Amino acid sequence: MFESVKIGLSYLKDKCDAVLLTPVDIPLFTAQTVRDLMDSGAKPACPVCNGQIGHPNLIHVSLIDEFCRTAPPFSNTTTVSLFVRKFMLC
């Protein structure tokens, strides 16, 4: 699964300033959340509500290579969203 994310990120890195990642089963976020993330100026950014990290996750294109390079092998119990959260908290 992560290989398809890496292919997509590699394709987008010279076409935009930042990329939003979210699992397909968590589509519920507002346009205001996206504006706030983009306006934050943070290179990795994610919304937080009541101390809980949410979606979407914003990754500046300058971080895409590092994000893809440092990704661990994924198994059924480790998801892309967990890695995004770990990457953003480091």
Number of C-alpha atoms within 10 A of each C-alpha: 10 16 10 9 13 17 11 12 21 15 11 15 17 11 10 10 13 20 20 17 17 18 12 7 6 10 10 9 13 10 8 9 14 18 10 14 21 20 9 12 10 12 17 22 23 26 17 10 8 5 7 7 14 15 21 23 21 22 25 18 21 14 14 17 13 11 17 16 10 10 14 11 8 13 10 6 6 11 14 18 16 11 17 20 17 10 15 16 11 5
